[in-house]
Amino acid sequence: MPSRLHPEDQKRVDQYLASPVHQVERRPFRVWILIALVVGSVVGLGLLSRLLAQLVAV
């Protein structure tokens, strides 16, 4: 997709994005940790709801 900016403006944008401030090292994304957190949250909230239901029913 061609840029809608003028070439001079695009050059300034490229220089800005290439500056060291915007070059942050990041750890690789680990999908299994995200899945474990989601499953753990769902199971934990399910157990909490069952516990609260038991307390209310008594």
C-alpha positions in Angstrom: 0.0 0.0 0.0 1.6 3.3 -1.0 2.0 6.0 1.6 -0.3 9.0 1.5 2.4 11.2 3.0 4.7 13.4 1.0 8.2 11.8 0.6 9.8 14.3 2.9 7.2 13.6 5.6 7.5 9.8 5.2 11.3 10.1 5.5 10.8 12.0 8.9 8.4 9.4 10.1 10.8 6.6 9.2 13.6 8.3 11.0 11.4 8.8 14.1 10.4 5.2 14.2 14.0 4.0 13.6 15.2 6.0 16.7 16.5 3.9 19.6 13.6 5.0 21.8 11.2 2.9 19.6 13.5 -0.2 19.3 12.4 -2.0 22.5 13.5 -5.6 22.9 10.6 -7.8 23.8 10.4 -11.4 24.9 8.7 -13.7 22.5 5.0 -14.1 22.9 4.1 -17.3 24.7 0.6 -18.4 23.8 0.5 -21.3 26.3 0.9 -18.9 29.2 -2.1 -16.9 28.0 -4.2 -20.1 27.5 -3.2 -21.3 31.0 -4.2 -17.9 32.5 -7.5 -17.9 30.8 -8.3 -21.5 31.7 -7.2 -20.9 35.3 -9.3 -17.9 35.6 -12.4 -19.7 34.2 -11.9 -22.7 36.5 -11.2 -20.4 39.5 -14.3 -18.3 39.0 -16.4 -21.5 38.4 -15.2 -22.9 41.7 -15.9 -19.7 43.5 -19.4 -19.5 42.1 -20.0 -23.1 43.2 -18.7 -22.2 46.7 -20.9 -19.2 46.9 -23.9 -21.2 45.7 -23.2 -23.8 48.5 -23.1 -21.0 51.1 -26.3 -19.4 50.0 -28.2 -22.8 49.7 -27.3 -23.8 53.3 
